[in-house]
Amino acid sequence: MNKNQKLEPRFCYRISANAGLAHDGEGNNAPCFTQANFEGGNLLRKVDYDSAHEKLKIDLSKQLNIPIEYFECISQEEFDKNHQDD
């Protein structure tokens, strides 16, 4: 990705199954996905996007009281591929 490319302010995360937030059909812990979408916000340079992505991961971990190591920053494309609106 070009470092000068501008990205929309949508920050996506995979949360580990170990967090216990989601379960599969058999009741086993499963990974889940979340995003912070600042719709209508200014496009961000890649370096600024990456910095904000990491900062929001820390904030989300604190807010949910879940260890930071259970959160993984993922691309918007990966989120869209794995997320389903129910």
Distance bins in CASP14 RR format, pairs under 12 A and 6 or more apart:
PFRMAT RR
TARGET T0000
AUTHOR 0000-0000-0000
RMODE 2
METHOD distances of the structure
MODEL  1
1 7 0 0 0 0 1 0 0 0 0 0 0
1 45 0 0 0 0 0 1 0 0 0 0 0
1 46 1 0 0 1 0 0 0 0 0 0 0
1 47 0 0 0 0 0 1 0 0 0 0 0
1 49 0 0 0 0 1 0 0 0 0 0 0
1 50 0 0 0 0 0 1 0 0 0 0 0
1 75 0 0 0 0 1 0 0 0 0 0 0
1 76 0 0 0 0 0 1 0 0 0 0 0
1 77 0 0 0 0 0 1 0 0 0 0 0
2 45 0 0 0 0 1 0 0 0 0 0 0
2 46 1 0 0 1 0 0 0 0 0 0 0
2 47 0 0 0 0 0 1 0 0 0 0 0
3 44 0 0 0 0 0 1 0 0 0 0 0
3 45 1 0 0 1 0 0 0 0 0 0 0
3 46 1 0 1 0 0 0 0 0 0 0 0
3 47 1 0 0 1 0 0 0 0 0 0 0
3 48 0 0 0 0 0 1 0 0 0 0 0
3 49 0 0 0 0 0 1 0 0 0 0 0
3 50 0 0 0 0 1 0 0 0 0 0 0
4 43 0 0 0 0 0 1 0 0 0 0 0
4 44 0 0 0 0 0 1 0 0 0 0 0
4 45 1 0 0 1 0 0 0 0 0 0 0
4 46 1 0 0 1 0 0 0 0 0 0 0
4 47 0 0 0 0 1 0 0 0 0 0 0
4 48 0 0 0 0 0 1 0 0 0 0 0
4 49 0 0 0 0 0 1 0 0 0 0 0
5 43 0 0 0 0 1 0 0 0 0 0 0
5 44 0 0 0 0 1 0 0 0 0 0 0
5 45 1 0 0 1 0 0 0 0 0 0 0
5 46 1 0 1 0 0 0 0 0 0 0 0
5 47 0 0 0 0 0 1 0 0 0 0 0
5 48 0 0 0 0 0 1 0 0 0 0 0
5 49 0 0 0 0 1 0 0 0 0 0 0
5 50 0 0 0 0 0 1 0 0 0 0 0
6 41 0 0 0 0 0 1 0 0 0 0 0
6 42 0 0 0 0 1 0 0 0 0 0 0
6 43 1 1 0 0 0 0 0 0 0 0 0
6 44 1 0 0 1 0 0 0 0 0 0 0
6 45 1 0 0 1 0 0 0 0 0 0 0
6 46 0 0 0 0 1 0 0 0 0 0 0
6 47 0 0 0 0 0 1 0 0 0 0 0
6 48 0 0 0 0 1 0 0 0 0 0 0
6 49 0 0 0 0 1 0 0 0 0 0 0
7 38 0 0 0 0 0 1 0 0 0 0 0
7 41 0 0 0 0 0 1 0 0 0 0 0
7 42 0 0 0 0 0 1 0 0 0 0 0
7 43 1 0 0 1 0 0 0 0 0 0 0
7 44 1 0 1 0 0 0 0 0 0 0 0
7 45 1 0 0 1 0 0 0 0 0 0 0
7 46 1 0 0 1 0 0 0 0 0 0 0
7 47 0 0 0 0 0 1 0 0 0 0 0
7 48 0 0 0 0 1 0 0 0 0 0 0
7 49 1 0 1 0 0 0 0 0 0 0 0
7 50 0 0 0 0 1 0 0 0 0 0 0
7 51 0 0 0 0 0 1 0 0 0 0 0
7 52 0 0 0 0 1 0 0 0 0 0 0
7 53 0 0 0 0 1 0 0 0 0 0 0
7 75 0 0 0 0 1 0 0 0 0 0 0
7 76 1 0 0 1 0 0 0 0 0 0 0
7 77 0 0 0 0 0 1 0 0 0 0 0
8 35 0 0 0 0 0 1 0 0 0 0 0
8 36 0 0 0 0 0 1 0 0 0 0 0
8 37 0 0 0 0 1 0 0 0 0 0 0
8 38 0 0 0 0 1 0 0 0 0 0 0
8 39 0 0 0 0 1 0 0 0 0 0 0
8 40 0 0 0 0 1 0 0 0 0 0 0
8 41 1 0 0 1 0 0 0 0 0 0 0
8 42 0 0 0 0 1 0 0 0 0 0 0
8 43 1 0 0 1 0 0 0 0 0 0 0
8 44 1 0 0 1 0 0 0 0 0 0 0
8 49 0 0 0 0 1 0 0 0 0 0 0
8 52 0 0 0 0 0 1 0 0 0 0 0
8 75 0 0 0 0 0 1 0 0 0 0 0
8 76 1 0 0 1 0 0 0 0 0 0 0
8 77 0 0 0 0 0 1 0 0 0 0 0
9 35 0 0 0 0 0 1 0 0 0 0 0
9 36 0 0 0 0 1 0 0 0 0 0 0
9 37 1 0 0 1 0 0 0 0 0 0 0
9 38 1 1 0 0 0 0 0 0 0 0 0
9 39 0 0 0 0 1 0 0 0 0 0 0
9 40 1 0 0 1 0 0 0 0 0 0 0
9 41 1 0 1 0 0 0 0 0 0 0 0
9 42 1 0 0 1 0 0 0 0 0 0 0
9 43 1 0 0 1 0 0 0 0 0 0 0
9 44 1 0 1 0 0 0 0 0 0 0 0
9 45 0 0 0 0 0 1 0 0 0 0 0
9 48 0 0 0 0 1 0 0 0 0 0 0
9 49 1 0 0 1 0 0 0 0 0 0 0
9 51 0 0 0 0 0 1 0 0 0 0 0
9 52 1 0 0 1 0 0 0 0 0 0 0
9 53 0 0 0 0 1 0 0 0 0 0 0
9 56 0 0 0 0 1 0 0 0 0 0 0
9 76 0 0 0 0 0 1 0 0 0 0 0
10 34 0 0 0 0 0 1 0 0 0 0 0
10 35 1 0 1 0 0 0 0 0 0 0 0
10 36 1 0 0 1 0 0 0 0 0 0 0
10 37 1 0 1 0 0 0 0 0 0 0 0
10 38 1 0 0 1 0 0 0 0 0 0 0
10 39 1 0 0 1 0 0 0 0 0 0 0
10 40 0 0 0 0 1 0 0 0 0 0 0
10 41 0 0 0 0 1 0 0 0 0 0 0
10 43 0 0 0 0 0 1 0 0 0 0 0
10 44 0 0 0 0 0 1 0 0 0 0 0
10 49 0 0 0 0 1 0 0 0 0 0 0
10 52 0 0 0 0 0 1 0 0 0 0 0
10 53 0 0 0 0 1 0 0 0 0 0 0
10 56 0 0 0 0 0 1 0 0 0 0 0
10 73 0 0 0 0 0 1 0 0 0 0 0
10 74 0 0 0 0 0 1 0 0 0 0 0
10 75 0 0 0 0 0 1 0 0 0 0 0
10 76 1 0 1 0 0 0 0 0 0 0 0
10 77 0 0 0 0 0 1 0 0 0 0 0
10 79 0 0 0 0 1 0 0 0 0 0 0
10 80 0 0 0 0 1 0 0 0 0 0 0
10 83 0 0 0 0 0 1 0 0 0 0 0
11 33 0 0 0 0 0 1 0 0 0 0 0
11 34 0 0 0 0 1 0 0 0 0 0 0
11 35 1 0 0 1 0 0 0 0 0 0 0
11 36 1 0 1 0 0 0 0 0 0 0 0
11 37 1 0 0 1 0 0 0 0 0 0 0
11 38 0 0 0 0 1 0 0 0 0 0 0
11 44 0 0 0 0 1 0 0 0 0 0 0
11 48 0 0 0 0 0 1 0 0 0 0 0
11 49 0 0 0 0 1 0 0 0 0 0 0
11 50 0 0 0 0 1 0 0 0 0 0 0
11 51 0 0 0 0 0 1 0 0 0 0 0
11 52 1 0 0 1 0 0 0 0 0 0 0
11 53 1 0 1 0 0 0 0 0 0 0 0
11 54 0 0 0 0 1 0 0 0 0 0 0
11 55 0 0 0 0 1 0 0 0 0 0 0
11 56 1 0 1 0 0 0 0 0 0 0 0
11 57 1 0 0 1 0 0 0 0 0 0 0
11 58 0 0 0 0 0 1 0 0 0 0 0
11 59 0 0 0 0 0 1 0 0 0 0 0
11 60 0 0 0 0 1 0 0 0 0 0 0
11 71 0 0 0 0 0 1 0 0 0 0 0
11 72 0 0 0 0 0 1 0 0 0 0 0
11 73 1 0 0 1 0 0 0 0 0 0 0
11 74 0 0 0 0 1 0 0 0 0 0 0
11 75 0 0 0 0 0 1 0 0 0 0 0
11 76 0 0 0 0 1 0 0 0 0 0 0
11 79 0 0 0 0 1 0 0 0 0 0 0
12 32 0 0 0 0 0 1 0 0 0 0 0
12 33 1 0 0 1 0 0 0 0 0 0 0
12 34 1 0 0 1 0 0 0 0 0 0 0
12 35 1 0 1 0 0 0 0 0 0 0 0
12 36 0 0 0 0 1 0 0 0 0 0 0
12 37 0 0 0 0 1 0 0 0 0 0 0
12 49 0 0 0 0 0 1 0 0 0 0 0
12 53 0 0 0 0 1 0 0 0 0 0 0
12 56 0 0 0 0 0 1 0 0 0 0 0
12 57 0 0 0 0 0 1 0 0 0 0 0
12 60 0 0 0 0 0 1 0 0 0 0 0
12 71 0 0 0 0 0 1 0 0 0 0 0
12 72 0 0 0 0 1 0 0 0 0 0 0
12 73 1 0 0 1 0 0 0 0 0 0 0
12 74 1 0 1 0 0 0 0 0 0 0 0
12 75 1 0 0 1 0 0 0 0 0 0 0
12 76 1 0 1 0 0 0 0 0 0 0 0
12 77 0 0 0 0 1 0 0 0 0 0 0
12 78 1 0 0 1 0 0 0 0 0 0 0
12 79 1 1 0 0 0 0 0 0 0 0 0
12 80 0 0 0 0 1 0 0 0 0 0 0
12 81 0 0 0 0 0 1 0 0 0 0 0
12 82 0 0 0 0 1 0 0 0 0 0 0
12 83 0 0 0 0 1 0 0 0 0 0 0
13 19 0 0 0 0 0 1 0 0 0 0 0
13 21 0 0 0 0 0 1 0 0 0 0 0
13 31 0 0 0 0 0 1 0 0 0 0 0
13 32 0 0 0 0 1 0 0 0 0 0 0
13 33 1 0 0 1 0 0 0 0 0 0 0
13 34 1 0 1 0 0 0 0 0 0 0 0
13 35 1 0 0 1 0 0 0 0 0 0 0
13 36 0 0 0 0 1 0 0 0 0 0 0
13 37 0 0 0 0 0 1 0 0 0 0 0
13 53 0 0 0 0 1 0 0 0 0 0 0
13 54 0 0 0 0 0 1 0 0 0 0 0
13 56 0 0 0 0 1 0 0 0 0 0 0
13 57 1 0 0 1 0 0 0 0 0 0 0
13 58 0 0 0 0 0 1 0 0 0 0 0
13 59 0 0 0 0 0 1 0 0 0 0 0
13 60 1 0 0 1 0 0 0 0 0 0 0
13 61 0 0 0 0 1 0 0 0 0 0 0
13 64 0 0 0 0 0 1 0 0 0 0 0
13 66 0 0 0 0 0 1 0 0 0 0 0
13 68 0 0 0 0 0 1 0 0 0 0 0
13 70 0 0 0 0 1 0 0 0 0 0 0
13 71 1 0 1 0 0 0 0 0 0 0 0
13 72 1 0 0 1 0 0 0 0 0 0 0
13 73 1 0 0 1 0 0 0 0 0 0 0
13 74 1 0 0 1 0 0 0 0 0 0 0
13 75 0 0 0 0 0 1 0 0 0 0 0
13 76 0 0 0 0 0 1 0 0 0 0 0
13 78 0 0 0 0 0 1 0 0 0 0 0
13 79 1 0 0 1 0 0 0 0 0 0 0
13 82 0 0 0 0 0 1 0 0 0 0 0
13 83 0 0 0 0 0 1 0 0 0 0 0
14 21 0 0 0 0 0 1 0 0 0 0 0
14 22 0 0 0 0 0 1 0 0 0 0 0
14 30 0 0 0 0 0 1 0 0 0 0 0
14 31 1 0 1 0 0 0 0 0 0 0 0
14 32 1 0 0 1 0 0 0 0 0 0 0
14 33 1 0 1 0 0 0 0 0 0 0 0
14 34 0 0 0 0 1 0 0 0 0 0 0
14 35 0 0 0 0 0 1 0 0 0 0 0
14 57 0 0 0 0 0 1 0 0 0 0 0
14 60 0 0 0 0 0 1 0 0 0 0 0
14 70 0 0 0 0 1 0 0 0 0 0 0
14 71 1 0 0 1 0 0 0 0 0 0 0
14 72 1 0 1 0 0 0 0 0 0 0 0
14 73 0 0 0 0 1 0 0 0 0 0 0
14 74 1 0 1 0 0 0 0 0 0 0 0
14 75 0 0 0 0 0 1 0 0 0 0 0
14 78 1 0 0 1 0 0 0 0 0 0 0
14 79 0 0 0 0 1 0 0 0 0 0 0
14 81 0 0 0 0 0 1 0 0 0 0 0
14 82 1 0 0 1 0 0 0 0 0 0 0
14 83 0 0 0 0 1 0 0 0 0 0 0
15 21 1 0 1 0 0 0 0 0 0 0 0
15 22 1 0 0 1 0 0 0 0 0 0 0
15 29 0 0 0 0 0 1 0 0 0 0 0
15 30 0 0 0 0 1 0 0 0 0 0 0
15 31 1 0 0 1 0 0 0 0 0 0 0
15 32 1 0 1 0 0 0 0 0 0 0 0
15 33 1 0 0 1 0 0 0 0 0 0 0
15 34 1 0 0 1 0 0 0 0 0 0 0
15 35 0 0 0 0 0 1 0 0 0 0 0
15 57 0 0 0 0 0 1 0 0 0 0 0
15 60 0 0 0 0 1 0 0 0 0 0 0
15 61 0 0 0 0 1 0 0 0 0 0 0
15 64 0 0 0 0 1 0 0 0 0 0 0
15 66 1 0 0 1 0 0 0 0 0 0 0
15 67 0 0 0 0 0 1 0 0 0 0 0
15 68 0 0 0 0 0 1 0 0 0 0 0
15 69 0 0 0 0 0 1 0 0 0 0 0
15 70 1 0 1 0 0 0 0 0 0 0 0
15 71 1 0 1 0 0 0 0 0 0 0 0
15 72 1 0 0 1 0 0 0 0 0 0 0
15 73 0 0 0 0 0 1 0 0 0 0 0
15 74 0 0 0 0 0 1 0 0 0 0 0
15 79 0 0 0 0 0 1 0 0 0 0 0
15 82 0 0 0 0 0 1 0 0 0 0 0
15 83 0 0 0 0 0 1 0 0 0 0 0
16 22 0 0 0 0 0 1 0 0 0 0 0
16 29 0 0 0 0 1 0 0 0 0 0 0
16 30 0 0 0 0 1 0 0 0 0 0 0
16 31 1 0 1 0 0 0 0 0 0 0 0
16 32 0 0 0 0 1 0 0 0 0 0 0
16 33 0 0 0 0 0 1 0 0 0 0 0
16 61 0 0 0 0 0 1 0 0 0 0 0
16 66 0 0 0 0 1 0 0 0 0 0 0
16 67 0 0 0 0 1 0 0 0 0 0 0
16 68 0 0 0 0 0 1 0 0 0 0 0
16 69 1 0 0 1 0 0 0 0 0 0 0
16 70 1 0 1 0 0 0 0 0 0 0 0
16 71 1 0 0 1 0 0 0 0 0 0 0
16 72 1 0 0 1 0 0 0 0 0 0 0
17 23 0 0 0 0 1 0 0 0 0 0 0
17 24 0 0 0 0 1 0 0 0 0 0 0
17 27 0 0 0 0 0 1 0 0 0 0 0
17 28 1 0 0 1 0 0 0 0 0 0 0
17 29 1 0 1 0 0 0 0 0 0 0 0
17 30 1 0 1 0 0 0 0 0 0 0 0
17 31 1 0 1 0 0 0 0 0 0 0 0
17 32 0 0 0 0 1 0 0 0 0 0 0
17 33 0 0 0 0 0 1 0 0 0 0 0
17 66 0 0 0 0 0 1 0 0 0 0 0
17 70 0 0 0 0 1 0 0 0 0 0 0
17 72 0 0 0 0 0 1 0 0 0 0 0
18 28 0 0 0 0 0 1 0 0 0 0 0
18 29 1 0 0 1 0 0 0 0 0 0 0
18 30 0 0 0 0 0 1 0 0 0 0 0
18 31 0 0 0 0 1 0 0 0 0 0 0
18 32 0 0 0 0 0 1 0 0 0 0 0
18 66 0 0 0 0 1 0 0 0 0 0 0
18 67 0 0 0 0 1 0 0 0 0 0 0
18 69 0 0 0 0 1 0 0 0 0 0 0
18 70 1 0 1 0 0 0 0 0 0 0 0
18 71 0 0 0 0 0 1 0 0 0 0 0
18 72 0 0 0 0 0 1 0 0 0 0 0
19 29 1 0 0 1 0 0 0 0 0 0 0
19 30 0 0 0 0 0 1 0 0 0 0 0
19 31 0 0 0 0 1 0 0 0 0 0 0
19 32 1 0 0 1 0 0 0 0 0 0 0
19 33 0 0 0 0 0 1 0 0 0 0 0
19 34 0 0 0 0 0 1 0 0 0 0 0
19 60 0 0 0 0 0 1 0 0 0 0 0
19 61 0 0 0 0 1 0 0 0 0 0 0
19 64 0 0 0 0 1 0 0 0 0 0 0
19 65 0 0 0 0 0 1 0 0 0 0 0
19 66 1 0 1 0 0 0 0 0 0 0 0
19 67 1 0 0 1 0 0 0 0 0 0 0
19 68 0 0 0 0 0 1 0 0 0 0 0
19 69 0 0 0 0 1 0 0 0 0 0 0
19 70 1 0 1 0 0 0 0 0 0 0 0
19 71 0 0 0 0 1 0 0 0 0 0 0
19 72 0 0 0 0 0 1 0 0 0 0 0
20 27 0 0 0 0 0 1 0 0 0 0 0
20 28 0 0 0 0 1 0 0 0 0 0 0
20 29 1 0 1 0 0 0 0 0 0 0 0
20 30 0 0 0 0 1 0 0 0 0 0 0
20 31 0 0 0 0 1 0 0 0 0 0 0
20 32 0 0 0 0 1 0 0 0 0 0 0
20 64 0 0 0 0 0 1 0 0 0 0 0
20 66 0 0 0 0 1 0 0 0 0 0 0
20 67 0 0 0 0 0 1 0 0 0 0 0
20 70 0 0 0 0 1 0 0 0 0 0 0
21 29 0 0 0 0 1 0 0 0 0 0 0
21 30 0 0 0 0 1 0 0 0 0 0 0
21 31 0 0 0 0 1 0 0 0 0 0 0
21 32 1 0 1 0 0 0 0 0 0 0 0
21 33 0 0 0 0 0 1 0 0 0 0 0
21 34 0 0 0 0 1 0 0 0 0 0 0
21 60 0 0 0 0 0 1 0 0 0 0 0
21 64 1 0 0 1 0 0 0 0 0 0 0
21 65 0 0 0 0 0 1 0 0 0 0 0
21 66 1 0 0 1 0 0 0 0 0 0 0
21 70 0 0 0 0 1 0 0 0 0 0 0
21 71 0 0 0 0 0 1 0 0 0 0 0
22 28 0 0 0 0 1 0 0 0 0 0 0
22 29 1 0 0 1 0 0 0 0 0 0 0
22 30 1 0 1 0 0 0 0 0 0 0 0
22 31 1 0 0 1 0 0 0 0 0 0 0
22 32 1 1 0 0 0 0 0 0 0 0 0
22 33 0 0 0 0 1 0 0 0 0 0 0
22 34 0 0 0 0 0 1 0 0 0 0 0
22 70 0 0 0 0 0 1 0 0 0 0 0
22 82 0 0 0 0 0 1 0 0 0 0 0
22 83 0 0 0 0 0 1 0 0 0 0 0
22 86 0 0 0 0 0 1 0 0 0 0 0
23 29 1 0 0 1 0 0 0 0 0 0 0
23 30 1 0 1 0 0 0 0 0 0 0 0
23 31 0 0 0 0 0 1 0 0 0 0 0
23 32 0 0 0 0 1 0 0 0 0 0 0
24 30 1 0 1 0 0 0 0 0 0 0 0
24 31 0 0 0 0 1 0 0 0 0 0 0
24 32 0 0 0 0 0 1 0 0 0 0 0
29 70 0 0 0 0 0 1 0 0 0 0 0
30 82 0 0 0 0 0 1 0 0 0 0 0
31 70 0 0 0 0 1 0 0 0 0 0 0
31 71 0 0 0 0 0 1 0 0 0 0 0
31 72 0 0 0 0 1 0 0 0 0 0 0
31 74 0 0 0 0 0 1 0 0 0 0 0
31 78 0 0 0 0 0 1 0 0 0 0 0
31 79 0 0 0 0 0 1 0 0 0 0 0
31 82 0 0 0 0 1 0 0 0 0 0 0
31 83 0 0 0 0 0 1 0 0 0 0 0
32 64 0 0 0 0 0 1 0 0 0 0 0
32 66 0 0 0 0 0 1 0 0 0 0 0
32 70 0 0 0 0 0 1 0 0 0 0 0
32 71 0 0 0 0 0 1 0 0 0 0 0
32 72 0 0 0 0 0 1 0 0 0 0 0
32 74 0 0 0 0 0 1 0 0 0 0 0
32 79 0 0 0 0 0 1 0 0 0 0 0
32 82 0 0 0 0 1 0 0 0 0 0 0
32 83 0 0 0 0 1 0 0 0 0 0 0
32 84 0 0 0 0 0 1 0 0 0 0 0
32 86 0 0 0 0 0 1 0 0 0 0 0
33 71 0 0 0 0 0 1 0 0 0 0 0
33 72 0 0 0 0 1 0 0 0 0 0 0
33 73 0 0 0 0 0 1 0 0 0 0 0
33 74 1 0 0 1 0 0 0 0 0 0 0
33 75 0 0 0 0 0 1 0 0 0 0 0
33 76 0 0 0 0 0 1 0 0 0 0 0
33 78 0 0 0 0 1 0 0 0 0 0 0
33 79 1 0 1 0 0 0 0 0 0 0 0
33 80 0 0 0 0 1 0 0 0 0 0 0
33 81 0 0 0 0 1 0 0 0 0 0 0
33 82 1 0 1 0 0 0 0 0 0 0 0
33 83 1 0 1 0 0 0 0 0 0 0 0
33 84 0 0 0 0 1 0 0 0 0 0 0
33 85 0 0 0 0 0 1 0 0 0 0 0
34 56 0 0 0 0 0 1 0 0 0 0 0
34 57 0 0 0 0 0 1 0 0 0 0 0
34 60 1 0 0 1 0 0 0 0 0 0 0
34 61 0 0 0 0 0 1 0 0 0 0 0
34 63 0 0 0 0 0 1 0 0 0 0 0
34 64 0 0 0 0 1 0 0 0 0 0 0
34 66 0 0 0 0 0 1 0 0 0 0 0
34 70 0 0 0 0 0 1 0 0 0 0 0
34 71 0 0 0 0 1 0 0 0 0 0 0
34 72 0 0 0 0 0 1 0 0 0 0 0
34 73 0 0 0 0 0 1 0 0 0 0 0
34 74 0 0 0 0 0 1 0 0 0 0 0
34 79 0 0 0 0 1 0 0 0 0 0 0
34 82 0 0 0 0 0 1 0 0 0 0 0
34 83 0 0 0 0 1 0 0 0 0 0 0
35 53 0 0 0 0 0 1 0 0 0 0 0
35 56 0 0 0 0 1 0 0 0 0 0 0
35 57 0 0 0 0 0 1 0 0 0 0 0
35 60 0 0 0 0 0 1 0 0 0 0 0
35 71 0 0 0 0 0 1 0 0 0 0 0
35 73 0 0 0 0 0 1 0 0 0 0 0
35 74 0 0 0 0 1 0 0 0 0 0 0
35 75 0 0 0 0 0 1 0 0 0 0 0
35 76 0 0 0 0 1 0 0 0 0 0 0
35 78 0 0 0 0 0 1 0 0 0 0 0
35 79 1 0 1 0 0 0 0 0 0 0 0
35 80 0 0 0 0 1 0 0 0 0 0 0
35 82 0 0 0 0 0 1 0 0 0 0 0
35 83 1 0 0 1 0 0 0 0 0 0 0
35 85 0 0 0 0 0 1 0 0 0 0 0
36 52 0 0 0 0 1 0 0 0 0 0 0
36 53 0 0 0 0 1 0 0 0 0 0 0
36 55 0 0 0 0 0 1 0 0 0 0 0
36 56 1 0 1 0 0 0 0 0 0 0 0
36 57 0 0 0 0 1 0 0 0 0 0 0
36 59 0 0 0 0 1 0 0 0 0 0 0
36 60 1 0 0 1 0 0 0 0 0 0 0
36 63 0 0 0 0 0 1 0 0 0 0 0
36 71 0 0 0 0 0 1 0 0 0 0 0
36 73 0 0 0 0 0 1 0 0 0 0 0
36 76 0 0 0 0 0 1 0 0 0 0 0
36 79 0 0 0 0 0 1 0 0 0 0 0
37 56 0 0 0 0 0 1 0 0 0 0 0
37 76 0 0 0 0 1 0 0 0 0 0 0
37 79 0 0 0 0 1 0 0 0 0 0 0
37 80 0 0 0 0 0 1 0 0 0 0 0
37 83 0 0 0 0 0 1 0 0 0 0 0
38 44 0 0 0 0 1 0 0 0 0 0 0
38 49 0 0 0 0 0 1 0 0 0 0 0
38 52 0 0 0 0 1 0 0 0 0 0 0
38 53 0 0 0 0 0 1 0 0 0 0 0
38 56 0 0 0 0 1 0 0 0 0 0 0
41 49 0 0 0 0 0 1 0 0 0 0 0
41 52 0 0 0 0 0 1 0 0 0 0 0
42 48 0 0 0 0 1 0 0 0 0 0 0
42 49 0 0 0 0 0 1 0 0 0 0 0
42 52 0 0 0 0 0 1 0 0 0 0 0
43 49 0 0 0 0 1 0 0 0 0 0 0
44 50 0 0 0 0 1 0 0 0 0 0 0
44 51 0 0 0 0 1 0 0 0 0 0 0
44 52 1 0 0 1 0 0 0 0 0 0 0
44 53 0 0 0 0 1 0 0 0 0 0 0
44 56 0 0 0 0 0 1 0 0 0 0 0
45 51 0 0 0 0 1 0 0 0 0 0 0
45 52 0 0 0 0 0 1 0 0 0 0 0
46 52 0 0 0 0 0 1 0 0 0 0 0
46 53 0 0 0 0 0 1 0 0 0 0 0
46 75 0 0 0 0 0 1 0 0 0 0 0
47 53 0 0 0 0 0 1 0 0 0 0 0
47 54 0 0 0 0 0 1 0 0 0 0 0
48 54 0 0 0 0 0 1 0 0 0 0 0
48 55 0 0 0 0 0 1 0 0 0 0 0
49 55 0 0 0 0 0 1 0 0 0 0 0
49 56 0 0 0 0 0 1 0 0 0 0 0
49 73 0 0 0 0 0 1 0 0 0 0 0
49 75 0 0 0 0 0 1 0 0 0 0 0
49 76 0 0 0 0 0 1 0 0 0 0 0
50 56 0 0 0 0 0 1 0 0 0 0 0
50 57 0 0 0 0 0 1 0 0 0 0 0
50 73 0 0 0 0 1 0 0 0 0 0 0
50 75 0 0 0 0 0 1 0 0 0 0 0
51 57 0 0 0 0 0 1 0 0 0 0 0
51 58 0 0 0 0 0 1 0 0 0 0 0
51 73 0 0 0 0 0 1 0 0 0 0 0
52 58 0 0 0 0 0 1 0 0 0 0 0
52 59 0 0 0 0 0 1 0 0 0 0 0
52 60 0 0 0 0 0 1 0 0 0 0 0
52 73 0 0 0 0 0 1 0 0 0 0 0
53 59 0 0 0 0 0 1 0 0 0 0 0
53 60 0 0 0 0 0 1 0 0 0 0 0
53 71 0 0 0 0 0 1 0 0 0 0 0
53 72 0 0 0 0 0 1 0 0 0 0 0
53 73 1 0 1 0 0 0 0 0 0 0 0
53 74 0 0 0 0 1 0 0 0 0 0 0
53 75 0 0 0 0 1 0 0 0 0 0 0
53 76 0 0 0 0 0 1 0 0 0 0 0
53 79 0 0 0 0 0 1 0 0 0 0 0
54 60 0 0 0 0 0 1 0 0 0 0 0
54 61 0 0 0 0 0 1 0 0 0 0 0
54 68 0 0 0 0 1 0 0 0 0 0 0
54 71 0 0 0 0 1 0 0 0 0 0 0
54 72 0 0 0 0 0 1 0 0 0 0 0
54 73 1 0 0 1 0 0 0 0 0 0 0
55 61 0 0 0 0 0 1 0 0 0 0 0
55 62 0 0 0 0 0 1 0 0 0 0 0
55 68 0 0 0 0 0 1 0 0 0 0 0
55 71 0 0 0 0 0 1 0 0 0 0 0
55 73 0 0 0 0 0 1 0 0 0 0 0
56 62 0 0 0 0 0 1 0 0 0 0 0
56 63 0 0 0 0 1 0 0 0 0 0 0
56 68 0 0 0 0 0 1 0 0 0 0 0
56 71 0 0 0 0 1 0 0 0 0 0 0
56 73 0 0 0 0 1 0 0 0 0 0 0
57 63 0 0 0 0 0 1 0 0 0 0 0
57 64 0 0 0 0 0 1 0 0 0 0 0
57 66 0 0 0 0 0 1 0 0 0 0 0
57 67 0 0 0 0 0 1 0 0 0 0 0
57 68 1 0 0 1 0 0 0 0 0 0 0
57 69 0 0 0 0 0 1 0 0 0 0 0
57 70 0 0 0 0 0 1 0 0 0 0 0
57 71 1 0 1 0 0 0 0 0 0 0 0
57 72 0 0 0 0 1 0 0 0 0 0 0
57 73 1 0 1 0 0 0 0 0 0 0 0
57 74 0 0 0 0 0 1 0 0 0 0 0
58 64 0 0 0 0 0 1 0 0 0 0 0
58 66 0 0 0 0 0 1 0 0 0 0 0
58 67 0 0 0 0 0 1 0 0 0 0 0
58 68 1 0 0 1 0 0 0 0 0 0 0
58 69 0 0 0 0 0 1 0 0 0 0 0
58 71 0 0 0 0 1 0 0 0 0 0 0
58 73 0 0 0 0 0 1 0 0 0 0 0
59 66 0 0 0 0 0 1 0 0 0 0 0
59 68 0 0 0 0 0 1 0 0 0 0 0
59 71 0 0 0 0 0 1 0 0 0 0 0
60 66 0 0 0 0 1 0 0 0 0 0 0
60 67 0 0 0 0 0 1 0 0 0 0 0
60 68 0 0 0 0 1 0 0 0 0 0 0
60 70 0 0 0 0 0 1 0 0 0 0 0
60 71 1 0 0 1 0 0 0 0 0 0 0
60 72 0 0 0 0 0 1 0 0 0 0 0
60 73 0 0 0 0 0 1 0 0 0 0 0
61 67 1 0 0 1 0 0 0 0 0 0 0
61 68 1 0 1 0 0 0 0 0 0 0 0
61 69 0 0 0 0 1 0 0 0 0 0 0
61 70 1 0 0 1 0 0 0 0 0 0 0
61 71 1 0 1 0 0 0 0 0 0 0 0
61 72 0 0 0 0 0 1 0 0 0 0 0
61 73 0 0 0 0 0 1 0 0 0 0 0
62 68 0 0 0 0 1 0 0 0 0 0 0
62 71 0 0 0 0 0 1 0 0 0 0 0
63 71 0 0 0 0 0 1 0 0 0 0 0
64 70 0 0 0 0 1 0 0 0 0 0 0
64 71 0 0 0 0 1 0 0 0 0 0 0
72 78 0 0 0 0 1 0 0 0 0 0 0
72 79 0 0 0 0 0 1 0 0 0 0 0
72 82 0 0 0 0 0 1 0 0 0 0 0
73 79 0 0 0 0 0 1 0 0 0 0 0
74 80 0 0 0 0 0 1 0 0 0 0 0
74 81 0 0 0 0 1 0 0 0 0 0 0
74 82 0 0 0 0 1 0 0 0 0 0 0
74 83 0 0 0 0 0 1 0 0 0 0 0
75 81 0 0 0 0 1 0 0 0 0 0 0
75 82 0 0 0 0 0 1 0 0 0 0 0
76 82 0 0 0 0 0 1 0 0 0 0 0
76 83 0 0 0 0 0 1 0 0 0 0 0
77 83 0 0 0 0 0 1 0 0 0 0 0
79 85 0 0 0 0 0 1 0 0 0 0 0
END
